[in-house]
Amino acid sequence: MQYTQLFRKLREEKGLTLDALARLSRCHRNTIVNLESGRRVRLKTLIQLMQRMGFSNDSPEMGSVMMLYFESITNIPFSQSKTQAAARRAIGTYRSGARQAAQQLQLVIQQSGLSQEQIELLLFAARHRNMLTILGLIRDTEHDLRSEAAAPDLKVAED
């Protein structure tokens, strides 16, 4: 089933005509006709129409329409169980990697002997990416200064 067909089915189950939904949604009737005939509509428009029909964002109907909509624009068969299983594996791998990174960060912080204030400063820097850029520039400058100090002095040759 395509999202356009499901949308129409849901509209009809609610007992709404094209004109009634257009009035309820404060949109032109042609918007709904376009949607149901398979012409592209913006995702925002589709969501608003679903909400006006009484479907919440977390309803199974909204989820089904969204899944079918994304299938239509990506050509990825999200509704097939093997695609869902692959997606779950990918998400699990990502979460596992993120969990490992968080554990490693926690271990490094514990081993570093940082004070509570220093940890709070790190958290502030992590939340504000521009601070990380500034810290990177400071690190690079400090590295450059060390390199210059370690370089041997060159003397000018005399005639």
C-alpha positions as CSV (number, residue, x, y, z in Angstrom):
1,M,0.0,0.0,0.0
2,Q,1.2,3.5,-0.7
3,Y,0.9,6.4,1.7
4,T,-1.6,8.1,-0.6
5,Q,-3.9,5.1,-0.4
6,L,-3.6,4.8,3.3
7,F,-4.2,8.6,3.7
8,R,-7.4,8.4,1.7
9,K,-8.6,5.3,3.6
10,L,-8.0,7.1,6.9
11,R,-9.8,10.2,5.7
12,E,-12.8,8.1,4.5
13,E,-12.9,6.1,7.8
14,K,-13.2,9.5,9.6
15,G,-16.1,10.3,7.4
16,L,-14.4,13.3,5.9
17,T,-15.0,14.5,2.3
18,L,-12.2,16.3,0.4
19,D,-14.1,19.6,1.0
20,A,-14.6,18.9,4.7
21,L,-11.0,18.1,5.3
22,A,-9.9,21.2,3.3
23,R,-12.1,23.4,5.5
24,L,-10.9,21.7,8.7
25,S,-7.3,22.0,7.6
26,R,-7.7,25.5,6.2
27,C,-6.1,24.4,2.9
28,H,-7.2,24.2,-0.7
29,R,-9.1,21.1,-1.7
30,N,-6.5,20.6,-4.5
31,T,-3.8,20.0,-1.9
32,I,-5.7,17.0,-0.7
33,V,-6.5,15.9,-4.2
34,N,-2.8,16.2,-5.1
35,L,-1.8,14.2,-2.1
36,E,-4.3,11.4,-2.7
37,S,-3.4,11.2,-6.4
38,G,0.3,10.7,-5.7
39,R,1.7,14.1,-6.4
40,R,4.4,15.1,-4.1
41,V,3.4,17.2,-1.1
42,R,5.6,18.6,1.6
43,L,6.0,16.4,4.7
44,K,4.9,19.2,6.9
45,T,1.6,19.4,4.9
46,L,1.0,15.7,5.2
47,I,1.6,15.8,9.0
48,Q,-0.7,18.8,9.4
49,L,-3.4,17.1,7.5
50,M,-3.1,13.9,9.6
51,Q,-3.2,16.0,12.7
52,R,-6.3,17.8,11.5
53,M,-8.0,14.4,11.0
54,G,-7.3,13.7,14.7
55,F,-4.2,11.6,14.5
56,S,-1.5,12.4,17.1
57,N,2.2,12.3,16.1
58,D,2.7,9.1,18.1
59,S,-0.4,7.3,16.7
60,P,0.0,4.0,14.8
61,E,-1.8,5.6,11.8
62,M,0.7,8.5,11.7
63,G,3.6,6.1,12.0
64,S,2.3,4.0,9.1
65,V,1.7,7.0,6.8
66,M,5.1,8.4,7.6
67,M,6.8,5.0,7.0
68,L,5.1,4.7,3.6
69,Y,5.9,8.3,2.8
70,F,9.6,7.8,3.4
71,E,9.5,4.5,1.5
72,S,8.1,6.5,-1.5
73,I,10.8,9.1,-1.4
74,T,13.8,6.9,-0.6
75,N,12.9,3.6,-2.3
76,I,13.9,1.8,0.9
77,P,11.3,-0.8,1.9
78,F,11.0,0.2,5.6
79,S,7.8,-1.9,6.0
80,Q,9.6,-5.1,5.2
81,S,10.8,-7.1,8.2
82,K,14.3,-7.7,6.9
83,T,14.8,-3.9,6.4
84,Q,13.5,-3.3,9.9
85,A,15.9,-6.0,11.3
86,A,18.9,-4.4,9.5
87,A,17.9,-1.0,10.8
88,R,17.6,-2.4,14.4
89,R,21.1,-3.9,14.0
90,A,22.6,-0.7,12.8
91,I,21.0,1.3,15.6
92,G,22.2,-1.3,18.1
93,T,25.8,-1.1,16.7
94,Y,25.6,2.7,16.9
95,R,24.3,2.6,20.5
96,S,27.0,0.1,21.5
97,G,29.7,2.3,20.0
98,A,28.3,5.4,21.8
99,R,28.1,3.4,25.1
100,Q,31.7,2.3,24.7
101,A,32.8,5.8,24.0
102,A,31.0,7.1,27.1
103,Q,32.5,4.4,29.3
104,Q,36.0,5.2,27.9
105,L,35.5,9.0,28.5
106,Q,34.3,8.3,32.1
107,L,37.4,6.1,32.8
108,V,39.7,8.8,31.4
109,I,38.0,11.5,33.5
110,Q,38.3,9.3,36.6
111,Q,42.0,8.6,36.0
112,S,42.9,12.2,35.3
113,G,42.1,13.4,38.8
114,L,40.1,16.4,37.6
115,S,38.3,18.5,40.1
116,Q,34.5,19.0,39.9
117,E,35.1,22.5,38.6
118,Q,37.3,21.2,35.8
119,I,34.8,18.6,34.8
120,E,32.1,21.3,34.7
121,L,34.3,23.4,32.5
122,L,34.8,20.4,30.1
123,L,31.0,19.9,30.0
124,F,30.6,23.5,29.2
125,A,33.1,23.3,26.4
126,A,31.5,20.2,25.0
127,R,28.1,21.8,25.0
128,H,29.4,24.9,23.1
129,R,31.2,23.8,20.0
130,N,32.8,27.3,19.5
131,M,34.6,26.7,22.7
132,L,36.1,23.5,21.3
133,T,37.3,25.4,18.3
134,I,39.0,28.0,20.6
135,L,40.6,25.2,22.6
136,G,41.8,23.6,19.4
137,L,43.4,26.9,18.4
138,I,45.1,27.2,21.8
139,R,46.4,23.7,21.5
140,D,47.8,24.3,18.0
141,T,49.5,27.6,19.1
142,E,51.0,25.9,22.1
143,H,52.3,23.1,19.9
144,D,53.8,25.7,17.5
145,L,55.5,27.5,20.3
146,R,57.1,24.3,21.6
147,S,58.3,23.4,18.1
148,E,59.9,26.8,17.7
149,A,61.6,26.6,21.1
150,A,63.0,23.2,20.3
151,A,64.4,24.3,16.9
152,P,68.1,25.1,17.0
153,D,69.1,28.8,16.6
154,L,70.5,29.5,13.2
155,K,73.4,32.0,13.0
156,V,73.8,34.3,10.1
157,A,77.0,33.5,8.2
158,E,79.5,36.3,8.3
159,D,81.6,37.5,5.4
